[in-house]
């Protein structure tokens, strides 16, 4: 049985949708990190932060599903 790391590497090489999900996850992570560096967020920024967190989690779930189905 392949390790999760090996499966991830194989998916990165062979699956464009998987690569897009990973890129999206990294982008969302960077956007969240930028918001979290601020000391005070406006109400609109708080809403944006929650939306980004939900989207990041959904993306992570899709990535995990790819890995599970590739085992």
PDB file of N, CA, C and O in Angstrom:
ATOM      1  N   UNK A   1       0.844  -1.182   0.000  1.00  0.00           N
ATOM      2  CA  UNK A   1       0.000   0.000   0.000  1.00  0.00           C
ATOM      3  C   UNK A   1       0.885   1.240   0.000  1.00  0.00           C
ATOM      4  O   UNK A   1       1.885   1.304   0.715  1.00  0.00           O
ATOM      5  N   UNK A   2       0.509   2.214  -0.803  1.00  0.00           N
ATOM      6  CA  UNK A   2       1.272   3.451  -0.899  1.00  0.00           C
ATOM      7  C   UNK A   2       1.008   4.355   0.298  1.00  0.00           C
ATOM      8  O   UNK A   2      -0.075   4.334   0.883  1.00  0.00           O
ATOM      9  N   UNK A   3       2.010   5.142   0.651  1.00  0.00           N
ATOM     10  CA  UNK A   3       1.824   6.114   1.727  1.00  0.00           C
ATOM     11  C   UNK A   3       1.044   7.307   1.181  1.00  0.00           C
ATOM     12  O   UNK A   3       0.940   7.511  -0.028  1.00  0.00           O
ATOM     13  N   UNK A   4       0.507   8.075   2.104  1.00  0.00           N
ATOM     14  CA  UNK A   4      -0.244   9.267   1.694  1.00  0.00           C
ATOM     15  C   UNK A   4       0.640  10.223   0.903  1.00  0.00           C
ATOM     16  O   UNK A   4       0.187  10.849  -0.055  1.00  0.00           O
ATOM     17  N   UNK A   5       1.900  10.333   1.308  1.00  0.00           N
ATOM     18  CA  UNK A   5       2.830  11.219   0.602  1.00  0.00           C
ATOM     19  C   UNK A   5       3.044  10.752  -0.826  1.00  0.00           C
ATOM     20  O   UNK A   5       3.065  11.568  -1.747  1.00  0.00           O
ATOM     21  N   UNK A   6       3.205   9.446  -1.025  1.00  0.00           N
ATOM     22  CA  UNK A   6       3.403   8.904  -2.366  1.00  0.00           C
ATOM     23  C   UNK A   6       2.156   9.116  -3.231  1.00  0.00           C
ATOM     24  O   UNK A   6       2.262   9.457  -4.409  1.00  0.00           O
ATOM     25  N   UNK A   7       0.999   8.917  -2.649  1.00  0.00           N
ATOM     26  CA  UNK A   7      -0.250   9.118  -3.385  1.00  0.00           C
ATOM     27  C   UNK A   7      -0.389  10.583  -3.777  1.00  0.00           C
ATOM     28  O   UNK A   7      -0.769  10.902  -4.904  1.00  0.00           O
ATOM     29  N   UNK A   8      -0.080  11.468  -2.841  1.00  0.00           N
ATOM     30  CA  UNK A   8      -0.167  12.908  -3.107  1.00  0.00           C
ATOM     31  C   UNK A   8       0.760  13.297  -4.248  1.00  0.00           C
ATOM     32  O   UNK A   8       0.360  14.037  -5.146  1.00  0.00           O
ATOM     33  N   UNK A   9       1.983  12.810  -4.223  1.00  0.00           N
ATOM     34  CA  UNK A   9       2.941  13.116  -5.290  1.00  0.00           C
ATOM     35  C   UNK A   9       2.448  12.600  -6.634  1.00  0.00           C
ATOM     36  O   UNK A   9       2.561  13.290  -7.647  1.00  0.00           O
ATOM     37  N   UNK A  10       1.907  11.399  -6.645  1.00  0.00           N
ATOM     38  CA  UNK A  10       1.396  10.821  -7.885  1.00  0.00           C
ATOM     39  C   UNK A  10       0.230  11.655  -8.417  1.00  0.00           C
ATOM     40  O   UNK A  10       0.145  11.909  -9.619  1.00  0.00           O
ATOM     41  N   UNK A  11      -0.658  12.076  -7.533  1.00  0.00           N
ATOM     42  CA  UNK A  11      -1.794  12.899  -7.946  1.00  0.00           C
ATOM     43  C   UNK A  11      -1.340  14.259  -8.470  1.00  0.00           C
ATOM     44  O   UNK A  11      -1.901  14.776  -9.436  1.00  0.00           O
ATOM     45  N   UNK A  12      -0.328  14.833  -7.833  1.00  0.00           N
ATOM     46  CA  UNK A  12       0.204  16.123  -8.304  1.00  0.00           C
ATOM     47  C   UNK A  12       0.702  16.008  -9.741  1.00  0.00           C
ATOM     48  O   UNK A  12       0.493  16.905 -10.557  1.00  0.00           O
ATOM     49  N   UNK A  13       1.358  14.900 -10.034  1.00  0.00           N
ATOM     50  CA  UNK A  13       1.916  14.711 -11.381  1.00  0.00           C
ATOM     51  C   UNK A  13       0.843  14.400 -12.415  1.00  0.00           C
ATOM     52  O   UNK A  13       0.966  14.805 -13.571  1.00  0.00           O
ATOM     53  N   UNK A  14      -0.202  13.691 -12.019  1.00  0.00           N
ATOM     54  CA  UNK A  14      -1.119  13.145 -13.013  1.00  0.00           C
ATOM     55  C   UNK A  14      -2.502  13.794 -13.061  1.00  0.00           C
ATOM     56  O   UNK A  14      -3.243  13.567 -14.017  1.00  0.00           O
ATOM     57  N   UNK A  15      -2.868  14.588 -12.067  1.00  0.00           N
ATOM     58  CA  UNK A  15      -4.257  15.065 -11.992  1.00  0.00           C
ATOM     59  C   UNK A  15      -4.302  16.590 -11.877  1.00  0.00           C
ATOM     60  O   UNK A  15      -3.912  17.160 -10.858  1.00  0.00           O
ATOM     61  N   UNK A  16      -4.780  17.231 -12.928  1.00  0.00           N
ATOM     62  CA  UNK A  16      -4.830  18.698 -12.925  1.00  0.00           C
ATOM     63  C   UNK A  16      -5.830  19.235 -11.907  1.00  0.00           C
ATOM     64  O   UNK A  16      -5.603  20.290 -11.314  1.00  0.00           O
ATOM     65  N   UNK A  17      -6.929  18.524 -11.699  1.00  0.00           N
ATOM     66  CA  UNK A  17      -7.916  18.978 -10.715  1.00  0.00           C
ATOM     67  C   UNK A  17      -7.327  18.947  -9.303  1.00  0.00           C
ATOM     68  O   UNK A  17      -7.569  19.856  -8.509  1.00  0.00           O
ATOM     69  N   UNK A  18      -6.562  17.914  -8.995  1.00  0.00           N
ATOM     70  CA  UNK A  18      -5.909  17.819  -7.689  1.00  0.00           C
ATOM     71  C   UNK A  18      -4.927  18.976  -7.495  1.00  0.00           C
ATOM     72  O   UNK A  18      -4.884  19.599  -6.434  1.00  0.00           O
ATOM     73  N   UNK A  19      -4.135  19.254  -8.543  1.00  0.00           N
ATOM     74  CA  UNK A  19      -3.180  20.375  -8.455  1.00  0.00           C
ATOM     75  C   UNK A  19      -3.913  21.694  -8.233  1.00  0.00           C
ATOM     76  O   UNK A  19      -3.470  22.529  -7.444  1.00  0.00           O
ATOM     77  N   UNK A  20      -5.033  21.881  -8.929  1.00  0.00           N
ATOM     78  CA  UNK A  20      -5.815  23.117  -8.771  1.00  0.00           C
ATOM     79  C   UNK A  20      -6.359  23.238  -7.348  1.00  0.00           C
ATOM     80  O   UNK A  20      -6.368  24.326  -6.771  1.00  0.00           O
ATOM     81  N   UNK A  21      -6.810  22.121  -6.788  1.00  0.00           N
ATOM     82  CA  UNK A  21      -7.301  22.140  -5.407  1.00  0.00           C
ATOM     83  C   UNK A  21      -6.182  22.504  -4.442  1.00  0.00           C
ATOM     84  O   UNK A  21      -6.387  23.297  -3.523  1.00  0.00           O
ATOM     85  N   UNK A  22      -5.001  21.932  -4.646  1.00  0.00           N
ATOM     86  CA  UNK A  22      -3.878  22.265  -3.771  1.00  0.00           C
ATOM     87  C   UNK A  22      -3.493  23.735  -3.888  1.00  0.00           C
ATOM     88  O   UNK A  22      -3.229  24.392  -2.882  1.00  0.00           O
ATOM     89  N   UNK A  23      -3.463  24.248  -5.109  1.00  0.00           N
ATOM     90  CA  UNK A  23      -3.138  25.662  -5.310  1.00  0.00           C
ATOM     91  C   UNK A  23      -4.172  26.556  -4.636  1.00  0.00           C
ATOM     92  O   UNK A  23      -3.826  27.558  -4.011  1.00  0.00           O
ATOM     93  N   UNK A  24      -5.425  26.191  -4.766  1.00  0.00           N
ATOM     94  CA  UNK A  24      -6.502  26.953  -4.125  1.00  0.00           C
ATOM     95  C   UNK A  24      -6.350  26.923  -2.609  1.00  0.00           C
ATOM     96  O   UNK A  24      -6.519  27.942  -1.940  1.00  0.00           O
ATOM     97  N   UNK A  25      -6.033  25.756  -2.078  1.00  0.00           N
ATOM     98  CA  UNK A  25      -5.848  25.614  -0.626  1.00  0.00           C
ATOM     99  C   UNK A  25      -4.711  26.511  -0.137  1.00  0.00           C
ATOM    100  O   UNK A  25      -4.835  27.173   0.894  1.00  0.00           O
ATOM    101  N   UNK A  26      -3.605  26.529  -0.878  1.00  0.00           N
ATOM    102  CA  UNK A  26      -2.470  27.373  -0.492  1.00  0.00           C
ATOM    103  C   UNK A  26      -2.808  28.861  -0.591  1.00  0.00           C
ATOM    104  O   UNK A  26      -2.390  29.657   0.250  1.00  0.00           O
ATOM    105  N   UNK A  27      -3.576  29.235  -1.637  1.00  0.00           N
ATOM    106  CA  UNK A  27      -3.984  30.632  -1.798  1.00  0.00           C
ATOM    107  C   UNK A  27      -4.880  31.067  -0.644  1.00  0.00           C
ATOM    108  O   UNK A  27      -4.706  32.148  -0.083  1.00  0.00           O
ATOM    109  N   UNK A  28      -5.839  30.212  -0.298  1.00  0.00           N
ATOM    110  CA  UNK A  28      -6.738  30.526   0.804  1.00  0.00           C
ATOM    111  C   UNK A  28      -5.973  30.636   2.121  1.00  0.00           C
ATOM    112  O   UNK A  28      -6.265  31.503   2.945  1.00  0.00           O
ATOM    113  N   UNK A  29      -5.005  29.764   2.312  1.00  0.00           N
ATOM    114  CA  UNK A  29      -4.183  29.798   3.512  1.00  0.00           C
ATOM    115  C   UNK A  29      -3.426  31.126   3.610  1.00  0.00           C
ATOM    116  O   UNK A  29      -3.335  31.720   4.684  1.00  0.00           O
ATOM    117  N   UNK A  30      -2.887  31.581   2.484  1.00  0.00           N
ATOM    118  CA  UNK A  30      -2.161  32.861   2.463  1.00  0.00           C
ATOM    119  C   UNK A  30      -3.095  34.034   2.757  1.00  0.00           C
ATOM    120  O   UNK A  30      -2.734  34.949   3.498  1.00  0.00           O
ATOM    121  N   UNK A  31      -4.290  34.007   2.178  1.00  0.00           N
ATOM    122  CA  UNK A  31      -5.259  35.081   2.423  1.00  0.00           C
ATOM    123  C   UNK A  31      -5.668  35.114   3.900  1.00  0.00           C
ATOM    124  O   UNK A  31      -5.777  36.186   4.496  1.00  0.00           O
ATOM    125  N   UNK A  32      -5.891  33.947   4.474  1.00  0.00           N
ATOM    126  CA  UNK A  32      -6.251  33.879   5.898  1.00  0.00           C
ATOM    127  C   UNK A  32      -5.098  34.368   6.778  1.00  0.00           C
ATOM    128  O   UNK A  32      -5.318  35.083   7.755  1.00  0.00           O
ATOM    129  N   UNK A  33      -3.891  33.985   6.431  1.00  0.00           N
ATOM    130  CA  UNK A  33      -2.731  34.431   7.209  1.00  0.00           C
ATOM    131  C   UNK A  33      -2.621  35.952   7.173  1.00  0.00           C
ATOM    132  O   UNK A  33      -2.288  36.582   8.177  1.00  0.00           O
ATOM    133  N   UNK A  34      -2.904  36.536   6.009  1.00  0.00           N
ATOM    134  CA  UNK A  34      -2.869  37.992   5.880  1.00  0.00           C
ATOM    135  C   UNK A  34      -3.906  38.643   6.796  1.00  0.00           C
ATOM    136  O   UNK A  34      -3.615  39.635   7.465  1.00  0.00           O
ATOM    137  N   UNK A  35      -5.102  38.088   6.823  1.00  0.00           N
ATOM    138  CA  UNK A  35      -6.150  38.637   7.696  1.00  0.00           C
ATOM    139  C   UNK A  35      -5.792  38.458   9.175  1.00  0.00           C
ATOM    140  O   UNK A  35      -6.056  39.340   9.992  1.00  0.00           O
ATOM    141  N   UNK A  36      -5.199  37.330   9.511  1.00  0.00           N
ATOM    142  CA  UNK A  36      -4.888  37.041  10.910  1.00  0.00           C
ATOM    143  C   UNK A  36      -3.745  37.894  11.449  1.00  0.00           C
ATOM    144  O   UNK A  36      -3.585  38.022  12.662  1.00  0.00           O
ATOM    145  N   UNK A  37      -2.951  38.478  10.552  1.00  0.00           N
ATOM    146  CA  UNK A  37      -1.866  39.362  11.005  1.00  0.00           C
ATOM    147  C   UNK A  37      -2.396  40.710  11.486  1.00  0.00           C
ATOM    148  O   UNK A  37      -1.709  41.439  12.202  1.00  0.00           O
ATOM    149  N   UNK A  38      -3.610  41.030  11.089  1.00  0.00           N
ATOM    150  CA  UNK A  38      -4.197  42.312  11.497  1.00  0.00           C
ATOM    151  C   UNK A  38      -4.695  42.197  12.930  1.00  0.00           C
ATOM    152  O   UNK A  38      -5.196  41.154  13.349  1.00  0.00           O
ATOM    153  N   UNK A  39      -4.548  43.277  13.667  1.00  0.00           N
ATOM    154  CA  UNK A  39      -4.973  43.265  15.070  1.00  0.00           C
ATOM    155  C   UNK A  39      -6.485  43.383  15.212  1.00  0.00           C
ATOM    156  O   UNK A  39      -7.090  42.773  16.094  1.00  0.00           O
ATOM    157  N   UNK A  40      -7.085  44.181  14.327  1.00  0.00           N
ATOM    158  CA  UNK A  40      -8.533  44.389  14.393  1.00  0.00           C
ATOM    159  C   UNK A  40      -9.102  44.217  12.989  1.00  0.00           C
ATOM    160  O   UNK A  40      -8.575  44.756  12.016  1.00  0.00           O
ATOM    161  N   UNK A  41     -10.186  43.458  12.908  1.00  0.00           N
ATOM    162  CA  UNK A  41     -10.856  43.262  11.624  1.00  0.00           C
ATOM    163  C   UNK A  41     -12.189  43.993  11.609  1.00  0.00           C
ATOM    164  O   UNK A  41     -12.898  44.036  12.615  1.00  0.00           O
ATOM    165  N   UNK A  42     -12.519  44.560  10.470  1.00  0.00           N
ATOM    166  CA  UNK A  42     -13.824  45.183  10.314  1.00  0.00           C
ATOM    167  C   UNK A  42     -14.870  44.068  10.249  1.00  0.00           C
ATOM    168  O   UNK A  42     -14.518  42.909  10.031  1.00  0.00           O
ATOM    169  N   UNK A  43     -16.135  44.399  10.432  1.00  0.00           N
ATOM    170  CA  UNK A  43     -17.177  43.363  10.306  1.00  0.00           C
ATOM    171  C   UNK A  43     -17.133  42.654   8.934  1.00  0.00           C
ATOM    172  O   UNK A  43     -17.352  41.446   8.853  1.00  0.00           O
ATOM    173  N   UNK A  44     -16.855  43.402   7.878  1.00  0.00           N
ATOM    174  CA  UNK A  44     -16.774  42.801   6.542  1.00  0.00           C
ATOM    175  C   UNK A  44     -15.594  41.842   6.453  1.00  0.00           C
ATOM    176  O   UNK A  44     -15.691  40.784   5.832  1.00  0.00           O
ATOM    177  N   UNK A  45     -14.484  42.213   7.073  1.00  0.00           N
ATOM    178  CA  UNK A  45     -13.307  41.342   7.075  1.00  0.00           C
ATOM    179  C   UNK A  45     -13.562  40.081   7.904  1.00  0.00           C
ATOM    180  O   UNK A  45     -13.063  39.008   7.565  1.00  0.00           O
ATOM    181  N   UNK A  46     -14.324  40.201   8.975  1.00  0.00           N
ATOM    182  CA  UNK A  46     -14.683  39.028   9.785  1.00  0.00           C
ATOM    183  C   UNK A  46     -15.510  38.047   8.965  1.00  0.00           C
ATOM    184  O   UNK A  46     -15.299  36.836   9.020  1.00  0.00           O
ATOM    185  N   UNK A  47     -16.464  38.598   8.198  1.00  0.00           N
ATOM    186  CA  UNK A  47     -17.299  37.757   7.332  1.00  0.00           C
ATOM    187  C   UNK A  47     -16.425  37.088   6.274  1.00  0.00           C
ATOM    188  O   UNK A  47     -16.566  35.894   6.010  1.00  0.00           O
ATOM    189  N   UNK A  48     -15.528  37.856   5.674  1.00  0.00           N
ATOM    190  CA  UNK A  48     -14.616  37.310   4.672  1.00  0.00           C
ATOM    191  C   UNK A  48     -13.755  36.209   5.267  1.00  0.00           C
ATOM    192  O   UNK A  48     -13.542  35.171   4.639  1.00  0.00           O
ATOM    193  N   UNK A  49     -13.261  36.433   6.476  1.00  0.00           N
ATOM    194  CA  UNK A  49     -12.433  35.437   7.155  1.00  0.00           C
ATOM    195  C   UNK A  49     -13.197  34.129   7.331  1.00  0.00           C
ATOM    196  O   UNK A  49     -12.655  33.057   7.063  1.00  0.00           O
ATOM    197  N   UNK A  50     -14.440  34.206   7.775  1.00  0.00           N
ATOM    198  CA  UNK A  50     -15.269  33.005   7.958  1.00  0.00           C
ATOM    199  C   UNK A  50     -15.503  32.287   6.629  1.00  0.00           C
ATOM    200  O   UNK A  50     -15.446  31.059   6.560  1.00  0.00           O
ATOM    201  N   UNK A  51     -15.766  33.064   5.575  1.00  0.00           N
ATOM    202  CA  UNK A  51     -15.987  32.464   4.260  1.00  0.00           C
ATOM    203  C   UNK A  51     -14.726  31.747   3.769  1.00  0.00           C
ATOM    204  O   UNK A  51     -14.795  30.637   3.242  1.00  0.00           O
ATOM    205  N   UNK A  52     -13.582  32.396   3.950  1.00  0.00           N
ATOM    206  CA  UNK A  52     -12.318  31.795   3.524  1.00  0.00           C
ATOM    207  C   UNK A  52     -12.029  30.518   4.310  1.00  0.00           C
ATOM    208  O   UNK A  52     -11.550  29.533   3.748  1.00  0.00           O
ATOM    209  N   UNK A  53     -12.321  30.536   5.613  1.00  0.00           N
ATOM    210  CA  UNK A  53     -12.104  29.348   6.432  1.00  0.00           C
ATOM    211  C   UNK A  53     -12.974  28.182   5.953  1.00  0.00           C
ATOM    212  O   UNK A  53     -12.506  27.047   5.866  1.00  0.00           O
ATOM    213  N   UNK A  54     -14.234  28.471   5.646  1.00  0.00           N
ATOM    214  CA  UNK A  54     -15.141  27.425   5.164  1.00  0.00           C
ATOM    215  C   UNK A  54     -14.678  26.881   3.810  1.00  0.00           C
ATOM    216  O   UNK A  54     -14.692  25.672   3.579  1.00  0.00           O
ATOM    217  N   UNK A  55     -14.272  27.784   2.927  1.00  0.00           N
ATOM    218  CA  UNK A  55     -13.813  27.371   1.604  1.00  0.00           C
ATOM    219  C   UNK A  55     -12.529  26.547   1.703  1.00  0.00           C
ATOM    220  O   UNK A  55     -12.358  25.559   0.989  1.00  0.00           O
ATOM    221  N   UNK A  56     -11.636  26.962   2.589  1.00  0.00           N
ATOM    222  CA  UNK A  56     -10.385  26.231   2.780  1.00  0.00           C
ATOM    223  C   UNK A  56     -10.668  24.822   3.303  1.00  0.00           C
ATOM    224  O   UNK A  56     -10.062  23.856   2.840  1.00  0.00           O
ATOM    225  N   UNK A  57     -11.580  24.703   4.256  1.00  0.00           N
ATOM    226  CA  UNK A  57     -11.933  23.398   4.806  1.00  0.00           C
ATOM    227  C   UNK A  57     -12.572  22.504   3.743  1.00  0.00           C
ATOM    228  O   UNK A  57     -12.269  21.314   3.665  1.00  0.00           O
ATOM    229  N   UNK A  58     -13.450  23.077   2.930  1.00  0.00           N
ATOM    230  CA  UNK A  58     -14.083  22.297   1.858  1.00  0.00           C
ATOM    231  C   UNK A  58     -13.034  21.823   0.857  1.00  0.00           C
ATOM    232  O   UNK A  58     -13.105  20.695   0.369  1.00  0.00           O
ATOM    233  N   UNK A  59     -12.071  22.674   0.555  1.00  0.00           N
ATOM    234  CA  UNK A  59     -10.996  22.297  -0.361  1.00  0.00           C
ATOM    235  C   UNK A  59     -10.147  21.183   0.237  1.00  0.00           C
ATOM    236  O   UNK A  59      -9.767  20.239  -0.455  1.00  0.00           O
ATOM    237  N   UNK A  60      -9.856  21.303   1.517  1.00  0.00           N
ATOM    238  CA  UNK A  60      -9.078  20.255   2.196  1.00  0.00           C
ATOM    239  C   UNK A  60      -9.826  18.926   2.174  1.00  0.00           C
ATOM    240  O   UNK A  60      -9.220  17.873   1.976  1.00  0.00           O
ATOM    241  N   UNK A  61     -11.133  18.972   2.375  1.00  0.00           N
ATOM    242  CA  UNK A  61     -11.951  17.759   2.327  1.00  0.00           C
ATOM    243  C   UNK A  61     -11.907  17.112   0.938  1.00  0.00           C
ATOM    244  O   UNK A  61     -11.833  15.888   0.823  1.00  0.00           O
ATOM    245  N   UNK A  62     -11.952  17.937  -0.118  1.00  0.00           N
ATOM    246  CA  UNK A  62     -11.892  17.406  -1.486  1.00  0.00           C
ATOM    247  C   UNK A  62     -10.530  16.768  -1.760  1.00  0.00           C
ATOM    248  O   UNK A  62     -10.445  15.727  -2.412  1.00  0.00           O
ATOM    249  N   UNK A  63      -9.468  17.400  -1.258  1.00  0.00           N
ATOM    250  CA  UNK A  63      -8.121  16.844  -1.420  1.00  0.00           C
ATOM    251  C   UNK A  63      -8.044  15.493  -0.711  1.00  0.00           C
ATOM    252  O   UNK A  63      -7.524  14.528  -1.272  1.00  0.00           O
ATOM    253  N   UNK A  64      -8.555  15.419   0.508  1.00  0.00           N
ATOM    254  CA  UNK A  64      -8.541  14.171   1.256  1.00  0.00           C
ATOM    255  C   UNK A  64      -9.347  13.087   0.548  1.00  0.00           C
ATOM    256  O   UNK A  64      -8.965  11.917   0.570  1.00  0.00           O
ATOM    257  N   UNK A  65     -10.449  13.465  -0.073  1.00  0.00           N
ATOM    258  CA  UNK A  65     -11.263  12.508  -0.816  1.00  0.00           C
ATOM    259  C   UNK A  65     -10.501  11.950  -2.011  1.00  0.00           C
ATOM    260  O   UNK A  65     -10.561  10.751  -2.282  1.00  0.00           O
ATOM    261  N   UNK A  66      -9.782  12.818  -2.730  1.00  0.00           N
ATOM    262  CA  UNK A  66      -8.939  12.355  -3.828  1.00  0.00           C
ATOM    263  C   UNK A  66      -7.941  11.312  -3.330  1.00  0.00           C
ATOM    264  O   UNK A  66      -7.750  10.268  -3.954  1.00  0.00           O
ATOM    265  N   UNK A  67      -7.320  11.610  -2.213  1.00  0.00           N
ATOM    266  CA  UNK A  67      -6.305  10.694  -1.671  1.00  0.00           C
ATOM    267  C   UNK A  67      -6.955   9.378  -1.265  1.00  0.00           C
ATOM    268  O   UNK A  67      -6.415   8.309  -1.550  1.00  0.00           O
ATOM    269  N   UNK A  68      -8.116   9.442  -0.597  1.00  0.00           N
ATOM    270  CA  UNK A  68      -8.811   8.214  -0.164  1.00  0.00           C
ATOM    271  C   UNK A  68      -9.185   7.340  -1.360  1.00  0.00           C
ATOM    272  O   UNK A  68      -8.998   6.124  -1.322  1.00  0.00           O
ATOM    273  N   UNK A  69      -9.702   7.940  -2.399  1.00  0.00           N
ATOM    274  CA  UNK A  69     -10.144   7.154  -3.555  1.00  0.00           C
ATOM    275  C   UNK A  69      -8.980   6.636  -4.379  1.00  0.00           C
ATOM    276  O   UNK A  69      -9.154   5.730  -5.193  1.00  0.00           O
ATOM    277  N   UNK A  70      -7.797   7.198  -4.181  1.00  0.00           N
ATOM    278  CA  UNK A  70      -6.616   6.768  -4.930  1.00  0.00           C
ATOM    279  C   UNK A  70      -5.836   5.678  -4.232  1.00  0.00           C
ATOM    280  O   UNK A  70      -4.845   5.193  -4.779  1.00  0.00           O
ATOM    281  N   UNK A  71      -6.241   5.283  -3.064  1.00  0.00           N
ATOM    282  CA  UNK A  71      -5.523   4.235  -2.329  1.00  0.00           C
ATOM    283  C   UNK A  71      -5.697   2.887  -2.968  1.00  0.00           C
ATOM    284  O   UNK A  71      -5.158   1.896  -2.475  1.00  0.00           O
TER     285      UNK A  71
END
